[in-house]
């Protein structure tokens, strides 16, 4: 059975044509559109996959179409099987 302790995980998404289009627009408005698009996309994925209030998204990463989220091991396994998710990896901090 998975741990109930929340830890930081990186979640990276599969190829997304709209993300690539927005990422290629290298002006201020394009950056704003991209940030808005991926933040909404990541929020919608989490809301449709995990229980409300059971996770905390830390940030969306525009450069790689991914995000950091605080979840437990069981939730990480659920995200691994979610449509559009490529990789879910625990943040292993090096001391």
C-alpha positions as CSV (number, residue, x, y, z in Angstrom):
1,X,0.0,0.0,0.0
2,X,1.3,3.5,-0.8
3,X,2.5,6.1,1.7
4,X,0.0,8.8,2.8
5,X,2.8,11.3,3.4
6,X,2.8,14.1,0.8
7,X,6.0,14.6,-1.1
8,X,7.0,16.7,-4.1
9,X,6.6,15.1,-7.5
10,X,7.5,16.3,-11.0
11,X,4.8,15.5,-13.6
12,X,5.7,15.8,-17.3
13,X,3.1,15.8,-20.0
14,X,3.0,14.1,-23.5
15,X,3.4,16.1,-26.7
16,X,0.7,18.8,-27.1
17,X,0.4,20.6,-30.4
18,X,-1.2,23.7,-28.8
19,X,1.6,23.9,-26.2
20,X,4.2,23.8,-29.0
21,X,2.4,26.5,-31.0
22,X,2.2,28.8,-28.0
23,X,5.8,28.1,-27.0
24,X,7.0,29.2,-30.4
25,X,5.4,32.6,-30.0
26,X,8.3,34.5,-28.4
27,X,6.8,37.8,-27.4
28,X,5.4,39.0,-24.1
29,X,1.8,38.2,-25.0
30,X,2.8,34.8,-26.2
31,X,4.6,34.0,-22.9
32,X,1.5,35.1,-21.0
33,X,-0.8,32.9,-23.2
34,X,1.5,30.0,-22.7
35,X,1.6,30.4,-18.9
36,X,-2.2,30.7,-18.8
37,X,-2.7,27.7,-21.1
38,X,-0.4,25.3,-19.2
39,X,-1.5,26.4,-15.8
40,X,-5.2,25.8,-16.7
41,X,-4.3,22.5,-18.4
42,X,-2.4,21.2,-15.3
43,X,-5.1,22.4,-12.9
44,X,-7.8,20.6,-15.0
45,X,-5.8,17.4,-15.0
46,X,-5.4,17.4,-11.3
47,X,-9.0,18.4,-10.6
48,X,-10.2,15.5,-12.9
49,X,-7.9,12.9,-11.5
50,X,-7.4,13.6,-7.7
51,X,-9.7,14.4,-4.8
52,X,-10.1,18.2,-4.2
53,X,-7.9,19.4,-1.4
54,X,-5.7,16.3,-1.4
55,X,-2.9,17.8,-3.4
56,X,-1.0,21.1,-3.8
57,X,0.3,22.2,-7.1
58,X,3.5,24.2,-6.5
59,X,4.2,25.5,-10.0
60,X,3.7,24.9,-13.7
61,X,6.9,24.6,-15.8
62,X,6.4,26.3,-19.2
63,X,9.8,25.2,-20.6
64,X,8.9,21.5,-20.4
65,X,5.1,21.3,-20.1
66,X,5.2,19.9,-16.7
67,X,4.4,20.8,-13.1
68,X,5.4,20.2,-9.5
69,X,2.8,18.9,-7.1
70,X,2.7,17.7,-3.5
71,X,1.0,14.3,-3.4
72,X,1.4,10.9,-1.9
73,X,2.7,7.8,-3.5
74,X,-0.8,6.4,-4.3
75,X,-1.8,9.7,-6.0
76,X,1.4,9.6,-8.0
77,X,0.4,6.1,-9.3
78,X,-3.0,7.5,-10.3
79,X,-1.4,10.3,-12.2
80,X,1.0,7.9,-14.0
81,X,-2.1,6.3,-15.6
82,X,-3.8,9.6,-16.5
83,X,-4.3,10.5,-20.1
84,X,-1.7,13.0,-21.3
85,X,0.8,12.3,-18.6
86,X,4.2,11.1,-19.8
87,X,6.2,10.8,-16.5
88,X,5.7,11.2,-12.8
89,X,8.8,11.2,-10.7
90,X,9.4,11.9,-7.0
91,X,11.7,14.9,-6.3
92,X,14.7,13.2,-4.8
93,X,16.6,16.0,-3.1
94,X,20.3,15.5,-2.7
95,X,21.7,16.4,0.7
